[in-house]
């Protein structure tokens, strides 16, 4: 599963850079830790209670993120601890990589 999510991110990143939708060079972004509090498969969103997101200059909070690929939601559960990377994609806060702990 981890390989699939990483592959999905790699494909997205390549496409985003080619389309100019990636907001800067964040290839070396650190992953943040969080806990999934809600999974919305209808709208491809995750609510995550997370620590600080340095690249987005955000403090720890609970917030809703879109996912770059709906397949990323497969195998995730509410209450699950995750490591993730988020960025602004086309103006929306989006999880671009996620790994279950």
MARBA-3410 file (N, C-alpha, C, O; in Angstrom, 1 decimal):
101
0.8,-1.2,0.0,0.0,0.0,0.0,0.9,1.3,0.0,0.6,2.2,-0.7 ~ 1.9,1.2,0.8,2.8,2.4,0.9,3.4,2.7,-0.5,3.6,3.8,-0.9 ~ 3.8,1.6,-1.2,4.4,1.8,-2.6,3.3,2.4,-3.5,3.7,3.3,-4.3 ~ 2.1,2.0,-3.4,1.0,2.5,-4.3,0.8,4.0,-4.0,0.7,4.8,-5.0 ~ 0.8,4.4,-2.7,0.6,5.8,-2.4,1.8,6.6,-2.9,1.6,7.7,-3.4
3.0,6.1,-2.7,4.2,6.8,-3.2,4.2,7.0,-4.7,4.5,8.0,-5.2 ~ 3.8,5.9,-5.4,3.7,6.0,-6.8,2.6,7.0,-7.3,2.9,7.7,-8.2 ~ 1.5,7.0,-6.6,0.5,8.0,-6.9,1.0,9.4,-6.7,0.7,10.2,-7.5 ~ 1.7,9.6,-5.6,2.3,10.9,-5.4,3.3,11.3,-6.5,3.3,12.4,-7.0 ~ 4.1,10.3,-6.9,5.1,10.6,-7.9,4.5,11.0,-9.2,4.9,11.9,-9.9
3.4,10.3,-9.6,2.7,10.6,-10.8,2.0,12.0,-10.7,2.1,12.7,-11.7 ~ 1.4,12.3,-9.6,0.8,13.6,-9.4,1.9,14.7,-9.5,1.7,15.7,-10.2 ~ 3.0,14.5,-8.8,4.0,15.6,-8.7,4.5,15.9,-10.1,4.7,17.0,-10.5 ~ 4.7,14.8,-10.9,5.2,15.0,-12.3,4.2,15.8,-13.1,4.6,16.7,-13.8 ~ 2.9,15.4,-13.0,1.9,16.1,-13.7,1.7,17.5,-13.2,1.6,18.5,-14.0
1.8,17.7,-11.9,1.6,19.1,-11.3,2.7,20.0,-11.8,2.4,21.2,-12.1 ~ 3.9,19.5,-11.8,5.0,20.4,-12.2,4.9,20.7,-13.6,5.1,21.9,-14.0 ~ 4.5,19.7,-14.5,4.4,20.0,-15.9,3.3,21.0,-16.2,3.4,21.8,-17.1 ~ 2.2,20.9,-15.3,1.1,21.8,-15.5,1.2,23.2,-14.8,0.4,24.1,-15.0 ~ 2.3,23.3,-14.0,2.5,24.5,-13.3,1.6,24.7,-12.1,1.3,25.8,-11.7
1.0,23.6,-11.6,0.1,23.7,-10.4,0.7,23.5,-9.1,0.1,23.7,-8.1 ~ 2.0,23.0,-9.1,2.6,22.8,-7.8,3.2,24.1,-7.3,3.8,24.8,-8.0 ~ 2.9,24.3,-6.0,3.3,25.7,-5.4,4.7,25.7,-4.9,4.9,25.7,-3.7 ~ 5.7,25.6,-5.7,7.1,25.7,-5.3,7.7,24.3,-5.2,7.1,23.3,-5.5 ~ 9.0,24.3,-4.9,9.8,23.1,-4.8,9.7,22.5,-3.4,10.5,23.0,-2.5
8.9,21.6,-3.2,8.7,21.0,-1.8,9.1,19.5,-1.8,8.6,18.8,-1.0 ~ 10.0,19.1,-2.7,10.4,17.7,-2.8,11.0,17.2,-1.5,11.0,16.0,-1.3 ~ 11.5,18.1,-0.7,12.2,17.6,0.5,11.3,18.0,1.8,11.9,18.1,2.9 ~ 10.0,18.1,1.6,9.1,18.5,2.7,9.1,17.3,3.8,9.1,16.2,3.4 ~ 9.1,17.7,5.0,9.0,16.8,6.1,7.5,16.4,6.2,6.6,17.2,6.0
7.3,15.1,6.6,5.9,14.7,6.8,5.5,15.1,8.1,6.3,15.2,9.1 ~ 4.2,15.4,8.2,3.6,15.8,9.5,2.9,14.6,10.1,2.5,13.7,9.3 ~ 2.6,14.7,11.4,1.9,13.6,12.0,0.5,14.0,12.3,0.2,15.2,12.5 ~ -0.5,13.1,12.3,-1.8,13.4,12.5,-2.7,12.2,12.8,-2.2,11.1,12.7 ~ -3.9,12.5,13.1,-4.9,11.4,13.4,-6.1,11.7,12.5,-6.7,12.8,12.6
-6.5,10.7,11.7,-7.7,10.8,10.9,-8.9,10.9,11.8,-9.2,9.9,12.5 ~ -9.8,11.9,11.7,-11.0,12.0,12.4,-12.2,11.7,11.6,-13.3,11.4,12.1 ~ -12.1,11.9,10.2,-13.2,11.6,9.4,-12.7,11.3,8.0,-11.7,11.9,7.5 ~ -13.3,10.4,7.3,-13.0,10.1,5.9,-14.3,10.3,5.1,-15.3,9.7,5.4 ~ -14.2,11.1,4.1,-15.4,11.5,3.2,-15.0,11.0,1.8,-14.4,11.7,1.0
-15.5,9.8,1.5,-15.2,9.2,0.2,-16.0,9.9,-0.9,-15.6,9.8,-2.1 ~ -17.1,10.4,-0.6,-18.0,11.1,-1.6,-17.2,12.3,-2.2,-17.3,12.5,-3.4 ~ -16.5,13.1,-1.4,-15.9,14.3,-1.8,-14.3,14.1,-1.8,-13.6,15.1,-2.0 ~ -13.8,12.9,-1.5,-12.4,12.7,-1.5,-11.6,13.6,-0.6,-10.7,14.3,-0.9 ~ -12.1,13.6,0.7,-11.5,14.4,1.7,-11.2,13.7,3.0,-11.9,12.6,3.3
-10.2,14.1,3.7,-9.9,13.6,5.0,-9.9,14.8,6.0,-9.4,15.9,5.7 ~ -10.4,14.5,7.2,-10.3,15.5,8.3,-9.2,14.9,9.1,-9.3,13.8,9.6 ~ -8.2,15.7,9.4,-7.0,15.2,10.2,-6.7,16.2,11.3,-6.6,17.4,11.1 ~ -6.6,15.7,12.5,-6.1,16.4,13.7,-4.6,16.3,13.6,-4.0,15.3,13.9 ~ -3.9,17.4,13.2,-2.5,17.3,12.9,-1.6,18.3,13.7,-2.1,19.2,14.4
-0.4,18.0,13.7,0.6,18.9,14.3,0.9,20.1,13.3,0.2,20.2,12.3 ~ 1.9,20.9,13.6,2.2,22.0,12.7,2.6,21.6,11.3,3.2,20.5,11.1 ~ 2.2,22.4,10.4,2.6,22.2,9.0,3.5,23.3,8.5,3.0,24.4,8.1 ~ 4.8,23.1,8.7,5.8,24.2,8.4,5.7,24.7,7.0,5.7,26.0,6.9 ~ 5.5,23.9,6.0,5.5,24.4,4.6,4.3,25.3,4.4,4.3,26.1,3.4
3.2,25.1,5.1,2.0,25.9,4.9,1.9,27.0,6.0,0.9,27.7,6.1 ~ 2.9,27.0,6.9,2.9,28.0,8.0,1.6,27.9,8.8,1.0,29.0,9.2 ~ 1.2,26.7,9.2,0.0,26.5,10.0,0.4,25.8,11.3,1.3,25.0,11.4 ~ -0.3,26.3,12.3,-0.1,25.6,13.7,-0.9,24.3,13.7,-1.7,24.0,12.8 ~ -0.8,23.6,14.8,-1.5,22.4,15.0,-3.0,22.7,15.1,-3.4,23.7,15.7
-3.8,21.9,14.4,-5.3,22.1,14.4,-5.9,20.9,13.7,-5.3,19.9,13.3 ~ -7.3,20.9,13.7,-8.0,19.8,13.0,-8.6,20.5,11.8,-9.2,21.6,11.9 ~ -8.4,19.9,10.6,-8.9,20.6,9.4,-9.1,19.5,8.3,-8.7,18.4,8.4 ~ -9.9,20.0,7.3,-10.3,19.1,6.2,-9.3,19.3,5.0,-9.0,20.5,4.7 ~ -8.8,18.2,4.4,-8.0,18.3,3.3,-8.6,17.5,2.1,-9.3,16.5,2.4
-8.3,17.9,0.9,-8.6,17.0,-0.2,-7.5,16.1,-0.4,-6.4,16.3,0.2 ~ -7.7,15.0,-1.1,-6.6,14.1,-1.4,-6.3,14.2,-2.9,-7.2,14.4,-3.7 ~ -5.0,14.1,-3.3,-4.6,14.3,-4.6,-5.1,13.1,-5.5,-5.3,13.3,-6.7 ~ -5.3,12.0,-4.9,-5.8,10.8,-5.6,-6.8,10.0,-4.7,-6.4,9.7,-3.6 ~ -8.0,9.8,-5.2,-9.0,9.1,-4.3,-8.5,7.7,-3.9,-9.0,7.3,-2.8
-7.6,7.1,-4.6,-7.1,5.8,-4.2,-6.4,5.9,-2.9,-6.2,4.8,-2.2 ~ -5.9,7.1,-2.5,-5.2,7.2,-1.3,-6.1,6.9,0.0,-5.6,6.6,1.0 ~ -7.4,7.0,-0.2,-8.3,6.8,0.9,-8.4,5.3,1.2,-8.9,4.9,2.3 ~ -8.1,4.4,0.3,-8.2,3.0,0.5,-7.3,2.5,1.6,-6.2,2.8,1.6 ~ -7.9,1.8,2.5,-7.2,1.2,3.6,-7.0,2.1,4.8,-6.5,1.7,5.9
-7.5,3.4,4.7,-7.4,4.3,5.8,-8.7,4.1,6.7,-9.7,3.7,6.2 ~ -8.5,4.4,8.0,-9.6,4.3,8.9,-9.7,5.5,9.9,-8.6,6.1,10.2 ~ -10.9,5.9,10.3,-11.0,6.9,11.3,-10.3,6.5,12.6,-10.5,5.3,13.0 ~ -9.6,7.4,13.2,-8.9,7.1,14.4,-7.4,6.6,14.2,-6.7,6.5,15.1 ~ -7.1,6.5,12.9,-5.8,6.0,12.5,-4.7,7.1,12.6,-5.0,8.2,12.1
-3.5,6.8,13.1,-2.4,7.7,13.1,-1.7,7.6,11.8,-1.5,6.5,11.2 ~ -1.4,8.8,11.2,-0.8,8.8,9.9,0.4,9.9,9.9,0.4,10.8,10.6 ~ 1.3,9.6,8.9,2.3,10.6,8.6,1.9,11.1,7.2,1.5,10.3,6.3 ~ 1.9,12.4,7.0,1.4,12.9,5.7,2.1,14.2,5.3,2.7,14.9,6.1 ~ 2.0,14.5,4.0,2.5,15.7,3.5,1.3,16.5,2.8,0.5,15.8,2.1
1.1,17.7,3.1,0.1,18.5,2.5,0.7,19.7,1.8,1.7,20.2,2.2 ~ 0.0,20.2,0.8,0.4,21.4,0.1,-0.8,22.0,-0.5,-1.9,21.5,-0.5 ~ -0.7,23.2,-1.1,-1.7,23.9,-1.8,-1.7,23.4,-3.3,-0.6,23.6,-3.9 ~ -2.7,22.8,-3.7,-2.8,22.3,-5.1,-4.0,23.0,-5.7,-5.2,22.8,-5.3 ~ -3.8,23.8,-6.7,-4.8,24.6,-7.4,-5.6,25.4,-6.3,-6.9,25.5,-6.4
-4.9,25.9,-5.3,-5.5,26.8,-4.3,-6.2,26.0,-3.2,-6.7,26.6,-2.3 ~ -6.2,24.7,-3.2,-6.9,23.9,-2.2,-5.9,23.1,-1.3,-4.9,22.6,-1.9 ~ -6.1,23.1,0.0,-5.2,22.3,0.9,-5.4,20.8,0.5,-6.5,20.3,0.6 ~ -4.3,20.2,0.2,-4.4,18.8,-0.3,-3.4,17.9,0.2,-2.2,18.3,0.3 ~ -3.8,16.7,0.7,-2.8,15.7,1.1,-2.2,15.1,-0.2,-2.9,14.6,-1.1
-0.8,15.2,-0.3,-0.2,14.7,-1.5,0.6,13.4,-1.2,0.9,12.7,-2.2 ~ 0.7,13.1,0.0,1.4,11.8,0.4,0.9,11.4,1.8,0.7,12.3,2.6 ~ 0.6,10.1,2.0,0.1,9.7,3.3,0.6,8.2,3.6,0.6,7.4,2.7 ~ 1.0,8.0,4.8,1.4,6.7,5.2,0.8,6.4,6.6,0.9,7.2,7.5 ~ 0.2,5.2,6.7,-0.4,4.8,8.0,0.7,4.4,8.9,1.7,3.8,8.5
0.6,4.8,10.2,1.6,4.4,11.2,1.4,3.0,11.6,2.2,2.5,12.5
END
